[in-house]
């Protein structure tokens, strides 16, 4: 852990660019739905090596979509606040 941030080696390895999608998205969308947003709304190819970061309306969940040349790297992260201590923690799942 560095400065309160947990390191996740291999999460995004040298993406060409990192795009933050400004509009909130429905977190029920999967790889196909997020790829469609990248193609239609951003006019980019989801297979170009860039990482695309999506968040929900509440801003407490993100999804990261990235093509690594062999398949999509897909990360879901959630930020949750502990009701007792008031501290936030982040948990992530790699696909």
C-alpha positions as CSV (number, residue, x, y, z in Angstrom):
1,X,0.0,0.0,0.0
2,X,1.4,3.4,-1.0
3,X,-0.2,6.6,0.5
4,X,-3.4,4.8,1.3
5,X,-3.7,3.3,-2.2
6,X,-3.3,-0.4,-2.7
7,X,-1.0,-1.3,-5.6
8,X,-2.4,-3.7,-8.1
9,X,0.5,-4.8,-10.4
10,X,-0.7,-5.8,-13.9
11,X,-3.9,-3.9,-13.6
12,X,-3.2,-1.7,-16.6
13,X,0.2,-2.4,-18.2
14,X,1.4,0.5,-20.4
15,X,-1.9,1.5,-22.1
16,X,-1.5,3.8,-25.1
17,X,-3.8,6.3,-23.5
18,X,-6.3,6.4,-20.6
19,X,-9.7,7.8,-21.5
20,X,-12.1,8.8,-18.7
21,X,-15.7,8.7,-19.9
22,X,-17.5,11.7,-18.5
23,X,-21.1,10.5,-18.7
24,X,-22.1,7.9,-16.0
25,X,-22.9,4.5,-17.4
26,X,-25.2,1.6,-16.3
27,X,-22.8,-0.7,-14.5
28,X,-24.9,-3.7,-15.7
29,X,-23.2,-3.2,-19.1
30,X,-20.7,-5.8,-20.0
31,X,-17.7,-5.8,-22.4
32,X,-19.9,-5.6,-25.5
33,X,-22.0,-2.7,-24.1
34,X,-18.9,-0.7,-23.0
35,X,-17.2,-1.4,-26.3
36,X,-20.3,0.0,-28.1
37,X,-20.0,3.2,-26.0
38,X,-16.3,3.5,-27.0
39,X,-17.1,3.1,-30.7
40,X,-20.2,5.3,-30.9
41,X,-19.8,8.0,-28.3
42,X,-16.0,8.4,-28.3
43,X,-15.4,7.4,-31.9
44,X,-12.5,5.2,-30.9
45,X,-11.6,1.6,-31.4
46,X,-11.8,-0.4,-28.2
47,X,-9.0,-2.6,-29.6
48,X,-6.4,0.1,-30.1
49,X,-4.6,-0.5,-26.8
50,X,-6.1,2.4,-24.8
51,X,-7.8,2.0,-21.5
52,X,-11.3,3.3,-21.0
53,X,-12.6,4.1,-17.6
54,X,-16.4,4.2,-16.9
55,X,-18.1,5.2,-13.7
56,X,-21.7,4.9,-12.3
57,X,-23.9,7.9,-11.5
58,X,-23.1,7.7,-7.7
59,X,-19.3,7.7,-8.5
60,X,-18.6,4.8,-6.2
61,X,-18.0,2.1,-8.9
62,X,-15.7,2.1,-11.9
63,X,-15.1,-0.3,-14.8
64,X,-11.9,-0.3,-16.8
65,X,-11.9,-1.8,-20.3
66,X,-8.7,-2.5,-22.2
67,X,-7.7,-4.7,-25.1
68,X,-4.2,-6.2,-24.7
69,X,-3.9,-7.8,-28.1
70,X,-5.1,-11.2,-27.0
71,X,-8.4,-10.2,-25.3
72,X,-10.1,-7.7,-23.2
73,X,-8.8,-6.8,-19.8
74,X,-11.8,-5.9,-17.6
75,X,-11.7,-4.5,-14.1
76,X,-14.5,-3.7,-11.8
77,X,-13.8,-1.6,-8.7
78,X,-16.1,-0.5,-5.9
79,X,-15.4,2.1,-3.2
80,X,-17.3,1.4,0.0
81,X,-17.5,3.5,3.1
82,X,-17.4,1.7,6.4
83,X,-20.4,2.9,8.4
84,X,-18.6,2.6,11.8
85,X,-15.2,4.1,11.1
86,X,-16.2,6.3,8.1
87,X,-13.1,5.1,6.2
88,X,-13.3,4.2,2.6
89,X,-12.0,1.0,1.0
90,X,-11.7,-0.1,-2.5
91,X,-12.1,-3.6,-3.8
92,X,-11.4,-4.7,-7.3
93,X,-12.1,-7.8,-9.4
94,X,-10.0,-8.6,-12.5
95,X,-11.5,-10.4,-15.4
